């Protein structure tokens, strides 16, 4: 993410959410457009399901065992009570908060899915009904009910843009070390940072994440590239080099394997307008 994050402590996060009144709203469903530049919220929960939709840029969502990057083509539905943290940095985000009774079935975990054009337009339109809206607005209630009907079938589709978090501190520290600079993420440096030998870290990493260290680094580099392609004007070739790939061909192959798209195709979808040449 290109701009510096404004990290909020747990107390600051709780205070801001309380002042916004998201859990105290009278309406069952409403929209909220985040207006705090560069916000990185500490771990928290909501009383309602949250549909988190980046309009521009890329947001990061953390849950207990995984991290997700959300470019504008993807959204997350976070169940009520699900502990999570979120960083928006330069992303523009609109969230829709649904009373749990809006959906006729329980939501056991976060779901990441592709946002169709209709839903994207509905999210933008929903901004006219913020947290303070009246609960008896028939037009709003009908609109949000229709939105829930559209979201429901989408929840089991699409790429996840997921990175594992690990269960133990050494693996979590190794992941944090790698994500500090994915272009130079080396097992030896991560092992030293985690206080483990390379052999032990390699074994524990696979046991806890289901991935090899090399596969993790490749995926982390691709997801960093997702961020850069969404938010910077660097060429595709420059992005590939910046995240640690030695050739454009290797970058394109890895990018397609993770996202199902070419880097240029992804950028075109994420940022409609004049193309940036490779």
N, C-alpha and C positions, 0 to 999 in steps of 0.2 A: 504494500500500500504506500502511496507516494507521499502523503502528508503525515506529519507527526501526530500520534494518537494522544488524546487527553485522557489519561487513565484516572478513573474514579475509584476511590476506596469503597469497601463494602458499606461503610457508613454514609458516604457521599451518594452512592448508588441508591441506597434505601431512602435517603432524604429526598433525592430528586424524584424517585418514583412516587413517593407519598405526596409530594407537592403537585405532581401531574394528576393524581387521583385516578390512576388507571384501574386500581382494584375497587375503588369506591364509586365508580360511575353508576348512574341510575339506569342507563340504557344497557340492554343485554349485549349489544354489539355496536362497535364504533370504530373510527379510524384515528390513527395518530401518526403525524409526520414529525420525525425526530428533527429537532432544530438546534441541537447542541453540536457545534462543529468538532469533528475529530473524537467524538465520545468513545471511550472504551469502558463499558460497564462491568463492574465486578459481579460475582456469582449472585444470582437472585432468582426468584420465582414470580409467577403471576397467578391470579385467581382465575383468569380466563385463558383459553387457547389463544396463542399469538401466531398470526400469519405474517411472517417477516419477509418483506419484499424490497430488495434493492432496486431502485429505479435507474441509478447510474453508479459507477464504481463497483467495488467488491467489498462485502461485509464478511467478517469472520464470526462464526458461531461455535462456542465450545460447550460440550455437554460432558457427562462423567467420563466416558471412555473414548471420545472422538472429538475432532475438530472438523468443521466444514467451512469451505469458502463458497460464498454465494455471489456470483456475478449476476447481472441484470436478467439473465435468462432463467434463473433458478430462484425458488422461494423455499422457505422452511415453515412448517407448521409445528409449533412447539406446544405440547400438551400443557394444560393447566397444572401447576405444581411441579413442573419439570425444572430442576435447577440448571441454570445455564449462565454463560457470560457472553457478551457480544461487543465487538469492536467495529465501528463504522468508518473511522478515519475520514477519507474523502468520499465515501459512499453517501448517496441520497436515499433515505429509507422511509417507506410508508408501511405501517403495521396495521392490521385489522385484528381487533380483539373480539373473540366470539365467546359468549357464554357456553360452558361445556354442554348444556342441554340442546344447543343448536345442532349438534351432530347426534344421530341416533345410535351411535356405537362408541365405545371407549377408544381413546387414542393412547396406546401403551408406550409410544416412543416418538422422538422427533422424526418427521418425514421430510425429505428433500425432493422436490419435483420440478419439472420444467413448467414454465409459466406460458400458457397460450396467450395469443394477442388479446382475446376477449377478456380474460381475467386481468391482464395487465391494465387494460383500459378501465375496467371496473374498479380496480384498486385506486387508480388516479381519480376517478369520479367520486369515490367514497370519501375523499378528503373533506367534502362539504359537510360531513356528519362526524364531527370530532367528539372527544370524550364528554363534553358538556351538553351534547344534544339531548333533546327530550325523549323519554322512553316511549312516548305514544305517537311518534312520527310514523304514520302508516307507510309513507313512501320509503323511508329509510328501512323500516322493518322488512318490507317486501324485498327491497334491494339486497339487503344482507342475507336474507334467506335464500335468494337466488344464487348469491355468491357462494354460500356454503354448499349448495347443490352442485356447483361447478367444481369446487375444490375436492369434494369427497372422492370422486373416481380418479383423481390425479395422484392420490397419496402413495400409490405403490408403483409409480412410474419414474423414469428418469435416472440420470447419473447422480451420484451422491456428493462428488467433490470432497470426499472424506479422507481425513488423516487420523491414524490411531493416536491415542494419548498414552497408552501403557498403564500398567497397574501399580508398578513399584517406582520408588523415587529414582533409582539409577536409570531406568529406561525413560522415565519422564524427563530427567535431566539431559539425557542424550538427545532426545527429540528436541528439547528447547535449544540445545546447543546447535543442532543442525538447522533449525528454523531461523536462527539468528542470521545466518548467511548460507543459504542453500547452495550458492555457487561454489563454496569451498567446504562443503559438508564431508568431512573425512571421519572414518570410523575411529582412527587413532586419537584424534582431537576430542571426539564425543566421548570416548571411553575414559580419557583422562579427566574430562569435565565431570563425568558420572562417578568417578572413583572406582572403576572396574577395569579388568583386563579386556583386551579386544575379543579374545575368545569367549569370555564369560558374557560380555555385552551382546555379541553376535547370537549366542545361544538364547539368552533371556529375551532378547528383542523379538526373535522369531516366536518363542513360546507365548509372549504376551500380546503380540500384535498380529500374528499370523502372516507376517511379511518378512522377507529378508531385509537387511539394512540397505542393500543396493536398490531393491525395489522401492523401499520407502523414500530414499533420496531422489530417485527418478520421479516418483509421484509428487513429492514436495516441490521439486523444481518445476514441474508442469503446472502445479497449482499456484506457484509464485508467478509463473508466466501468465496464467489466467488473470491474475491481479494486474500485472503490468499492461497486458493487452487491453484491459478494460479501462485503465486509468491514465496511461501515459501515451505520448506520441512517438515513442521510440519505434524504429522499424522492427519487423519480425526477426530479422537477422540479429539486430542488436539485443532484442529481448532474449533470444536463444543463448547468446554469449553471456549476457548478464546473469542468467540463472544457472550457468554452468555447463551447457552443452557445447561440445567442440565442433559440431557440424549442424547445418540447417536440416539435413536429411534425418539425422538422429533425433533432433528436436521435433520435427514434424511427425515422425513415426510414434514417438512417445506421447506427443500431444493428442494424436488421434486415438491411441490406445486408451487414454484416460478419459477424454471428453467426447469421442466420437466425431470430432470435427477437425478441420485443418486450422492452424493458427490464424490464417487470413480469414477463413470463414467465420471463426469465432469472433474475431474483432469486428467484422462487418455486422454481425448480428448484435453484438454488445454495444457498438457505437455507430449507428447509422450515420452516413455522411461520406465525405471523400476518403478514399482508401489511403493507407500509408504503405508505400512500397517497401518490399523486402530489401 
